[in-house]
Structures are given as structure tokens and as C-alpha cells.
Amino acid sequence: MANVTRLIINPPDQSGVPGWILLAAAFGGLVFLILIIFGLAKCGFFKRGVKEWLNAMIAEAEAEAETKAETETELSVDEASSQVTLEADAGKSDCLT
């Protein structure tokens, strides 16, 4: 076997990235994320329009059911009063004959 000698002129730096650069990058990323979230909140991105719409639909359905119940009660009262009137009219006709 032949002997091979390697000569490295500029060896790679083994120290890596300094710690303060990592901390600064992490802090900068968090600040950037907070600014994005704040901007989206200001634009109304996180508002829940669907929930408000559903609450409005529920309130409308309850009001409609309540109105329907009142109408049915009025109808039953009208039917009862008409039956009383018919019975009174029937009694008058018996007296006349």
C-alpha cells in the first residue's frame, strides 16, 4: 500500500456559532411572532363570527317558537269563546221555537 499524506491548509472551525447569536436569534424570532399575532388580532383575524351567527340563529328560533306558542294559545282561546257563543246561540233558538 502506498502512503498518502493529507495536508489541510484551512481546517474547519470547530467552535460553532457563538451562544449570544443563538439567543439573539431566538429572541428576535419570538418578537417577530408576537408582532405577527398582534397584527392579525388588530385586523380581526381571531374574531369568531360563526359563534355570534349561531347565537343569533338560536335566539331567532327561540323567539319564533315563543311566538308560535302564543299564537296557538290565542287560537285555543278563540275556539273556546266561539264554542261558548255557539252554545249560547243554540240555547236562544230553543227558546224561540
C-alpha positions as a Python dict, from the first residue, in 0.01 Angstrom:
ca = {
    (1, 'M'): (0, 0, 0),
    (2, 'A'): (104, 349, -74),
    (3, 'N'): (140, 605, 198),
    (4, 'V'): (-89, 906, 144),
    (5, 'T'): (-36, 1225, 335),
    (6, 'R'): (-313, 1482, 360),
    (7, 'L'): (-230, 1842, 408),
    (8, 'I'): (-523, 2060, 519),
    (9, 'I'): (-446, 2427, 472),
    (10, 'N'): (-753, 2580, 644),
    (11, 'P'): (-904, 2338, 893),
    (12, 'P'): (-1277, 2389, 962),
    (13, 'D'): (-1360, 2591, 1271),
    (14, 'Q'): (-1479, 2354, 1542),
    (15, 'S'): (-1614, 2626, 1775),
    (16, 'G'): (-1958, 2658, 1604),
    (17, 'V'): (-2191, 2954, 1639),
    (18, 'P'): (-2144, 3174, 1945),
    (19, 'G'): (-2414, 3142, 2210),
    (20, 'W'): (-2511, 3508, 2207),
    (21, 'I'): (-2604, 3480, 1838),
    (22, 'L'): (-2834, 3184, 1913),
    (23, 'L'): (-3001, 3373, 2199),
    (24, 'A'): (-3042, 3687, 1989),
    (25, 'A'): (-3193, 3487, 1702),
    (26, 'A'): (-3439, 3310, 1934),
    (27, 'F'): (-3540, 3639, 2098),
    (28, 'G'): (-3578, 3808, 1759),
    (29, 'G'): (-3795, 3521, 1635),
    (30, 'L'): (-4023, 3546, 1938),
    (31, 'V'): (-4058, 3923, 1895),
    (32, 'F'): (-4140, 3874, 1527),
    (33, 'L'): (-4402, 3609, 1611),
    (34, 'I'): (-4562, 3837, 1872),
    (35, 'L'): (-4578, 4122, 1618),
    (36, 'I'): (-4746, 3897, 1361),
    (37, 'I'): (-5003, 3775, 1616),
    (38, 'F'): (-5071, 4131, 1731),
    (39, 'G'): (-5120, 4247, 1372),
    (40, 'L'): (-5361, 3964, 1297),
    (41, 'A'): (-5559, 4038, 1614),
    (42, 'K'): (-5584, 4406, 1517),
    (43, 'C'): (-5721, 4306, 1175),
    (44, 'G'): (-5988, 4088, 1338),
    (45, 'F'): (-5846, 3754, 1228),
    (46, 'F'): (-5921, 3584, 1562),
    (47, 'K'): (-6282, 3706, 1599),
    (48, 'R'): (-6537, 3427, 1600),
    (49, 'G'): (-6812, 3541, 1365),
    (50, 'V'): (-6959, 3193, 1335),
    (51, 'K'): (-7033, 3171, 1707),
    (52, 'E'): (-7213, 3506, 1703),
    (53, 'W'): (-7411, 3396, 1398),
    (54, 'L'): (-7513, 3070, 1569),
    (55, 'N'): (-7621, 3258, 1883),
    (56, 'A'): (-7833, 3490, 1667),
    (57, 'M'): (-7994, 3191, 1492),
    (58, 'I'): (-8071, 3025, 1827),
    (59, 'A'): (-8227, 3345, 1963),
    (60, 'E'): (-8434, 3381, 1646),
    (61, 'A'): (-8556, 3020, 1669),
    (62, 'E'): (-8649, 3064, 2035),
    (63, 'A'): (-8840, 3385, 1957),
    (64, 'E'): (-9019, 3210, 1671),
    (65, 'A'): (-9115, 2916, 1895),
    (66, 'E'): (-9240, 3156, 2161),
    (67, 'T'): (-9450, 3346, 1904),
    (68, 'K'): (-9589, 3018, 1772),
    (69, 'A'): (-9684, 2909, 2126),
    (70, 'E'): (-9860, 3244, 2188),
    (71, 'T'): (-10046, 3211, 1857),
    (72, 'E'): (-10160, 2858, 1944),
    (73, 'T'): (-10280, 2981, 2284),
    (74, 'E'): (-10476, 3263, 2120),
    (75, 'L'): (-10629, 3018, 1875),
    (76, 'S'): (-10741, 2785, 2151),
    (77, 'V'): (-10890, 3079, 2344),
    (78, 'D'): (-11072, 3195, 2027),
    (79, 'E'): (-11204, 2843, 1966),
    (80, 'A'): (-11327, 2818, 2324),
    (81, 'S'): (-11504, 3156, 2305),
    (82, 'S'): (-11664, 3063, 1971),
    (83, 'Q'): (-11792, 2738, 2121),
    (84, 'V'): (-11943, 2932, 2408),
    (85, 'T'): (-12107, 3170, 2161),
    (86, 'L'): (-12243, 2880, 1959),
    (87, 'E'): (-12384, 2716, 2269),
    (88, 'A'): (-12548, 3043, 2370),
    (89, 'D'): (-12697, 3084, 2020),
    (90, 'A'): (-12827, 2728, 2034),
    (91, 'G'): (-12997, 2800, 2362),
    (92, 'K'): (-13173, 3106, 2216),
    (93, 'S'): (-13304, 2913, 1921),
    (94, 'D'): (-13452, 2652, 2154),
    (95, 'C'): (-13636, 2920, 2344),
    (96, 'L'): (-13784, 3072, 2029),
    (97, 'T'): (-13933, 2754, 1894),
}
